Each structure stands twice: as structure tokens, then as C-alpha cells.
Amino acid sequence: MAFSMMQNKLQDLTGKHSDVLENLSPAVRKRVEVLREIQSQHDELEQKFFEERAALEAKYQKLYQPLYSKRYDIVNGNVEAEGVKTEAAEGAKEEEGTTEEKGVPDFWLTALKNNEVIVEEISERDEAALKYLKDIKWSRIDNPKGFKLEFFFDTNPFFKNSVLTKIYHMIDEDEPILEKAIGTEIEWYPGKCLTQKILKKKPKKGSKNAKPITKTEQCESFFNFFSPPQVPEDDEDIDEDAAEELQALMEQDYDIGSTIRDKIIPHAVSWFTGEAAQEEFGDMDEDDEDDIDEDEEDEDDDEEEDEDDDEDDDEEDQPKSRKKKGGRAPAADGQQVTIATTPPHVCPLRKRHGHFNPSRYEPMYESLDTRWSKLVYPGKPTSTTEPRQNPESTGTRTHEPTLAFKTLHISHN
């Protein structure tokens, strides 16, 4: 889809922003201008942060490659892991007549199935083909910006391709903003296509055509991942409802691709053994327990309120000379209001970048935050004693940046 929708949206927003500034009093407008200067300083710091992060990521990707190569060789039986021959010889004495397995069978299939996002995409029919998956790699692309996933397959009875690729073109990797995704066209062998199923219907009685009627339908399959949703070139070809549906499909597609890139590839053995899944479920259980505790507290509060209401009803029936009991004390004046001072638009590091500590930027951000708070809340004292909380240290999760699509910005009249 062309840029016209985004341009129209931006023009509308720009007009609204100018109206807001014009309607402000001179003093408030001046404060807003200072705030914009602070935001500009923040954006400059953020840009340096992104540049350093990209350079650091490229450095470590090179360091990872020898480890990935060793993993590939062991998984596919090209080399033997140290100490395995001795243990295998001892095991052979105990179990004579058994054929020795090479490598780690179904390594990638098992790793993918143990991830809750990916397993939803894998059908029973897919498993036979995914047993031939030998390796998965990812790499950055620069023109246009984005990243590429590569799935390497052994010779198999399902398709001719030895490598299936999926490419994500990004307008901005730091946000990120996805432009489109491109997948490999799979060359299926006759009758082996896993993304389609053939339905045969018997002809009606008395029909001249005695041959069964065949109908081809699309079916759920992991291999649909290589046929991503396509965005029409012309804005007029898609209405608002269809655009929202398409955006949901693209978000789901990106979620699968980024999960494979950020979780499966770097931690494949942990997904194979199930340890990674246990860690994720453990985090979810902790969150669920917190939710349950909050629900129980809410229920207790509701019960107390009901009891108070019942007591009030009983007291209304008593003589008026009696004083009412119970009741909650009103909130004291001057209660502190917590203000989130985390700089806006900061893109949190992914978990795999734990070796990169951006704390060097914290003092710079703190200075900007303090100035921001004083301008927005001139009468409120600014606390400088409480340190900024690190999401990892408090047990809260660090989320990825919100995914946006340049093709699907639609103006609402």
C-alpha cells in the first residue's frame, strides 16, 4: 500500500498539534517549547543508544557463530560430542542389536513445539516434514533494513527446496515498523503439499458424471509462514475492517518470526529440553499468583463493604439516638501522587542482550526527567532520593517495543 494513508494521517496530526499550541497561553506555550527542547536532547541520547546497541549486537553475532556451527555439527551427527563414544560403547554392551542414533533426532521440531507461540502453528501433518529440519539461522539485512530467517532442510519427500527463507523489511528497526514480509515459494512434490488439502465428494445419485468431485482447500500449517499476508498496492482496494484484519495477521506473522529469531535460535537446546518453556511458565505462574492475590484482596474488600452495608441497614432500624458505627476514614489530604518518570519512547533491551547495560545513560536521563517534572508540576517537590527502578530487579517483565505498520494507518473521520 502506498504512503498516502500515512501521509494524510501525519498531516492531520500536524494540524491538530499546531492548533493545540495556538490555543495555549504564552506562559504555557513557553514551557511546552522548553519541554520540546528537553525531548530533543533525549532523542539525541536515544539515537546514540540505538547505534551502540546495533554495534554491540553485530559484535556478538560474530562471536556466536562458532558456537552455532558446533551445535549444528552435533545435532546433525557430523561430529561426535566429547565422551559420547565411550558412553555409547558401554551402552552397546548392555543393548546389543540396537542401531546407533546419529546426532539429536527431531531437535528443531521438539524445540519449536515446546514454544507456546510456535506450537500453535504446527499441525500433525507438519511434524513429518519438520523432522528433516537441520538448522535455523537469522541475519540482518541493510538494504532495505530488516532481518532474514533461513530454515535448512535435509532431502525430504515433501518439497524440493533445501532452504526456506523469510525476510522482514522494516522501515525502522528501533520502533520497529514493519513494511512487508516475503517468503520462499515452496516447491511441493505432487500430492505432498501440507498447506492444502484435497476433498473428494461422491457425485449425486443419478448424475451423469460418475467420477468423484475433488476440491482443494487451504488448511492450517506451519509452512503457511512462508506465504505471509500481502498488502494491496492501492489504498482503495481495502476497507477499514479488512485493513484491521490484515494488520492483525501481520502482527501475528511478525510475532512468530521474532520469536524464532530472539528465543528459539539463541536458546535452542533449552527449548529442546523444555527448560526454557518452564522458565516462561514459571514467570507466568508468578504473575498469575499476583493476580489471584489481588483478586482475593478485592473480594475481601467487597465482603467488608457488604458487612458495613448490612450494619448500616441494621442501625437504621434502631433508635436514632444511637451513633452509627464503622465507616472508613477519608483519605488524608496531601497524599503523594506517583509520577512515572521513565523517558518516553525508550526501547528496552531484549533479554538476549543482558550483557549490555545501558546504565551509563541513566544519569543523563535522570537530569532530563527532573527538568520535565519541574516544568509539568511546578508546585510539586521532585524526589531525588528514590532510585530509578530496573524492571529486571523488581520482577516485572520487559516488553518489546510496540509493533506498528506504516501501511495500515487509517484516518477516522
C-alpha positions in Angstrom: 0.0 0.0 0.0 1.3 3.4 -0.9 2.4 6.0 1.6 -0.6 8.2 1.0 -2.5 6.9 4.0 0.4 7.6 6.4 1.0 11.0 4.9 -2.7 12.0 5.3 -2.6 10.8 8.9 0.5 12.7 9.6 -0.9 15.9 8.0 -4.0 15.6 10.2 -1.9 15.1 13.3 0.4 18.0 12.4 -2.6 20.3 12.0 -4.0 19.3 15.4 -0.7 19.9 17.1 -0.4 23.4 15.7 -4.0 24.1 16.9 -3.1 22.9 20.4 -0.1 25.3 20.6 -2.0 28.2 19.3 -4.7 27.8 22.0 -2.2 27.8 24.8 -1.4 30.9 26.9 2.0 32.5 26.2 3.4 31.2 29.5 2.3 27.6 29.0 3.4 27.7 25.4 6.9 28.8 26.5 7.0 25.8 28.9 6.0 23.5 26.1 8.8 24.8 24.0 11.3 24.1 26.7 9.8 20.6 27.1 10.3 20.1 23.4 14.0 21.1 23.7 14.3 18.5 26.5 12.7 15.9 24.3 15.1 16.8 21.5 18.1 16.2 23.9 16.5 12.9 25.0 16.1 11.8 21.3 19.7 12.5 20.6 20.7 10.3 23.6 18.3 7.6 22.5 19.8 7.7 19.0 23.3 7.1 20.4 21.8 4.3 22.5 20.4 2.6 19.4 23.7 3.0 17.5 25.8 1.5 20.3 23.3 -1.3 20.7 23.4 -2.2 17.0 27.2 -2.2 17.0 27.3 -4.4 20.1 24.7 -6.8 18.6 26.8 -7.1 15.4 29.9 -7.8 17.5 28.3 -10.6 19.5 26.6 -12.1 16.5 30.0 -12.8 15.1 31.1 -14.3 18.4 28.0 -16.6 18.4 28.6 -18.1 15.0 31.4 -20.6 16.0 29.0 -21.9 18.8 26.1 -22.2 16.4 28.4 -24.2 14.0 29.4 -26.6 16.8 25.7 -27.0 17.7 24.9 -27.7 14.0 27.5 -30.4 13.7 26.5 -32.2 16.9 22.7 -32.0 16.2 23.2 -33.4 12.7 25.8 -36.1 13.6 28.6 -34.5 11.7 30.9 -34.7 14.7 30.6 -36.6 18.0 30.5 -34.8 21.3 33.3 -35.4 23.7 32.9 -38.5 25.8 29.9 -39.9 23.8 31.9 -42.7 22.2 32.9 -44.2 25.5 29.4 -44.0 26.9 28.0 -45.4 23.7 30.3 -48.3 23.7 29.3 -49.1 27.3 25.6 -48.8 26.3 26.1 -51.1 23.3 27.3 -53.9 25.6 24.1 -53.7 27.5 21.8 -53.3 24.5 23.2 -55.4 21.7 21.4 -55.3 18.3 20.1 -51.7 18.6 21.1 -49.3 15.8 23.0 -46.3 17.0 21.3 -42.9 16.5 23.3 -40.1 15.0 23.1 -36.6 16.3 20.0 -35.5 18.1 16.8 -36.7 16.3 13.9 -34.2 16.0 16.0 -31.5 17.6 14.4 -28.5 15.9 10.9 -30.0 15.8 10.9 -30.5 19.5 12.4 -27.1 20.2 9.7 -25.4 18.1 6.9 -27.4 19.7 8.0 -26.5 23.2 7.3 -22.8 22.5 3.7 -21.8 23.1 3.7 -19.3 20.2 5.2 -21.7 17.5 3.4 -24.9 18.6 0.0 -23.2 17.7 1.2 -23.1 14.1 2.4 -26.8 13.8 -0.1 -29.4 12.7 0.3 -33.1 13.0 0.9 -33.3 9.2 3.7 -30.8 9.6 5.7 -32.8 12.0 6.8 -35.4 9.5 8.3 -32.6 7.3 9.9 -30.7 10.2 11.8 -33.8 11.2 14.1 -33.0 8.3 14.9 -29.5 9.6 18.6 -29.3 10.2 19.2 -25.7 11.2 17.7 -22.3 11.6 19.7 -19.1 11.2 19.0 -15.4 11.1 20.9 -12.4 9.8 20.4 -8.6 9.4 19.8 -7.1 6.1 20.7 -3.5 5.3 19.1 -2.6 2.0 16.2 -2.4 2.8 16.7 -2.7 6.6 15.3 -5.8 8.3 16.2 -9.4 9.0 16.2 -12.7 7.3 15.4 -16.2 8.7 16.8 -19.3 7.0 15.5 -22.8 7.5 17.8 -25.6 6.3 16.2 -28.9 5.4 17.7 -32.3 4.6 16.5 -34.1 1.4 12.9 -35.0 2.1 9.8 -36.4 0.3 7.7 -33.2 0.8 9.4 -30.4 -1.2 12.5 -29.8 -3.4 13.8 -26.7 -1.6 16.9 -27.2 0.6 16.5 -23.7 2.2 13.3 -21.9 3.0 13.7 -18.2 3.8 11.5 -15.5 5.4 12.5 -11.8 5.0 11.1 -8.9 7.0 11.5 -5.5 5.6 11.5 -2.8 8.3 11.0 0.9 7.9 12.5 1.5 11.4 14.1 -1.4 13.3 14.2 0.5 16.6 10.4 1.1 16.8 10.0 -1.4 14.9 7.8 -0.5 11.9 7.2 -3.4 9.5 6.8 -2.6 5.8 6.2 -6.1 4.5 7.3 -9.8 4.7 8.5 -12.0 1.9 8.7 -15.8 2.0 10.0 -18.6 -0.2 7.7 -20.2 -2.7 7.8 -23.9 -1.7 8.2 -26.4 -4.5 6.0 -29.2 -3.2 6.2 -32.7 -4.7 2.9 -33.9 -6.2 0.4 -34.8 -3.5 2.7 -33.7 -0.7 1.6 -30.1 -0.2 0.9 -29.5 3.5 -0.8 -26.1 3.2 -3.7 -27.6 1.2 -6.0 -30.5 1.5 -7.9 -32.2 -1.2 -11.6 -33.0 -0.5 -13.3 -35.7 -2.6 -17.1 -35.8 -2.8 -19.1 -38.5 -4.3 -21.4 -37.5 -7.2 -25.1 -37.2 -6.6 -27.2 -40.2 -7.4 -28.4 -40.1 -11.0 -25.6 -37.7 -12.0 -24.1 -38.4 -15.5 -20.6 -37.8 -14.1 -19.7 -40.9 -12.1 -16.2 -39.5 -11.1 -15.8 -38.1 -7.6 -15.7 -34.3 -7.3 -12.3 -33.0 -6.0 -12.0 -29.7 -4.2 -8.8 -28.1 -2.9 -8.9 -26.1 0.3 -6.3 -24.2 2.3 -5.5 -25.7 5.7 -3.6 -24.7 8.8 0.1 -25.5 8.6 3.4 -24.1 9.8 4.5 -23.8 6.2 1.9 -21.0 5.7 4.6 -19.0 7.5 6.4 -18.7 4.1 3.3 -17.2 2.5 2.8 -14.1 4.6 -0.2 -11.8 4.2 0.2 -9.3 1.3 -0.7 -5.7 1.4 -2.5 -4.2 -1.6 -0.7 -1.6 -3.5 -3.7 0.6 -4.0 -5.4 2.2 -0.9 -8.8 1.8 -2.5 -8.5 -2.0 -2.6 -9.0 -2.4 1.1 -11.6 -1.0 3.5 -11.1 -0.2 7.2 -12.3 -3.6 8.6 -10.2 -5.5 6.1 -7.2 -3.3 7.0 -7.6 -4.1 10.7 -7.8 -7.8 10.0 -4.7 -7.6 7.8 -2.8 -5.8 10.5 -3.7 -8.5 13.0 -2.4 -11.1 10.6 0.8 -9.2 10.1 1.3 -8.8 13.8 0.9 -12.5 14.3 3.3 -13.2 11.5 5.9 -10.9 13.0 5.4 -12.4 16.4 6.3 -15.8 15.0 9.3 -14.5 13.2 10.7 -12.5 16.1 10.1 -15.4 18.5 12.2 -17.7 16.3 14.9 -15.1 16.0 15.0 -13.9 19.6 14.2 -17.1 21.5 14.4 -20.3 19.5 17.7 -19.8 17.6 19.9 -18.5 20.5 18.5 -20.9 23.1 17.5 -23.9 21.0 18.8 -26.6 23.4 16.9 -25.0 26.3 13.7 -25.2 24.2 14.5 -28.8 23.2 14.8 -29.9 26.8 11.8 -27.8 27.9 13.8 -25.7 30.4 13.1 -22.5 28.5 9.3 -23.3 28.5 9.4 -24.0 32.2 11.1 -20.6 32.9 8.4 -18.8 30.9 5.6 -20.7 32.5 7.2 -20.0 35.9 7.2 -16.3 35.2 3.5 -16.6 34.1 2.6 -18.5 37.3 4.2 -15.8 39.4 2.1 -13.2 37.6 -1.0 -15.3 37.9 -0.4 -15.7 41.7 -0.1 -11.9 42.0 -3.4 -11.6 40.1 -5.0 -14.2 42.3 -3.8 -12.4 45.4 -5.1 -9.1 44.1 -8.4 -10.7 43.3 -8.6 -12.2 46.8 -7.9 -8.8 48.3 -10.6 -7.3 46.2 -13.0 -10.0 47.3 -12.1 -9.3 51.0 -12.7 -5.6 50.5 -16.1 -6.4 48.8 -17.1 -8.6 51.7 -16.1 -5.9 54.3 -18.1 -3.3 52.4 -21.1 -5.7 52.3 -20.8 -6.2 56.1 -20.6 -2.5 56.6 -23.7 -2.0 54.5 -25.5 -4.7 56.5 -24.5 -3.0 59.7 -25.7 0.3 58.4 -29.0 -1.2 57.5 -29.4 -2.7 60.9 -28.6 0.6 62.6 -31.2 2.5 60.6 -33.8 0.2 62.2 -32.5 1.1 65.7 -33.4 4.3 67.5 -31.8 7.4 66.0 -30.2 8.3 69.3 -27.6 5.5 68.7 -24.5 6.6 66.8 -23.5 4.8 63.7 -20.5 2.5 63.9 -18.0 1.7 61.3 -17.2 3.6 58.2 -13.8 4.2 56.6 -11.7 7.2 57.3 -11.5 9.5 54.3 -8.2 9.7 52.5 -5.9 12.3 54.1 -5.2 15.5 52.2 -1.8 15.8 50.5 -1.4 12.2 49.5 1.6 11.7 47.3 1.0 11.0 43.6 3.4 8.7 42.0 4.7 10.1 38.7 6.3 7.7 36.1 9.5 9.5 35.1 10.8 6.9 32.7 11.7 8.7 29.5 9.1 8.2 26.7 9.9 6.1 23.7 12.8 4.3 25.3 13.2 1.0 23.5 14.0 -1.6 26.2 16.8 -4.1 25.6 15.7 -7.7 24.7 16.6 -10.3 27.3 19.2 -11.8 25.0 21.2 -8.5 25.3 21.6 -8.9 29.0 25.4 -8.3 28.6 24.7 -4.7 27.5 24.0 -2.5 30.5 22.6 0.9 29.4 23.0 2.3 32.9 25.6 4.8 31.6 22.7 6.7 30.1 20.7 6.8 33.4 22.3 9.9 34.9 21.6 11.8 31.6 18.0 10.6 31.6 17.5 11.5 35.2 18.6 15.1 34.6 16.1 15.4 31.8 13.4 13.7 33.9 13.9 16.1 36.8 13.6 19.2 34.5 10.5 17.6 32.9 8.8 17.1 36.3 9.5 20.6 37.5 8.0 22.1 34.3 4.9 20.0 34.3 4.3 20.1 38.0 5.9 23.4 39.2 4.4 23.2 42.7 5.3 19.6 43.4 8.5 18.6 45.2 10.8 16.5 43.0 12.1 13.4 44.7 15.8 12.8 44.2 16.3 10.1 46.8 14.4 7.2 45.3 16.5 5.5 42.6 15.0 4.6 39.2 13.7 1.0 39.3 15.1 -1.5 37.0 12.3 -3.8 35.6 14.5 -6.9 36.0 15.3 -6.1 39.6 11.6 -5.7 40.5 10.5 -8.9 38.9 8.4 -7.1 36.2 8.7 -8.0 32.6 10.5 -6.0 30.0 8.3 -5.8 26.9 9.3 -5.5 23.3 8.6 -2.2 21.5 5.0 -1.8 20.2 4.8 -3.1 16.6 3.4 -0.6 14.1 2.7 -0.8 10.4 3.3 2.1 8.0 0.8 0.6 5.5 -2.2 0.4 7.8 -2.6 3.9 9.4 -6.2 4.8 8.7 -7.8 8.1 9.5 -11.0 8.0 11.4 -13.4 10.8 10.4 
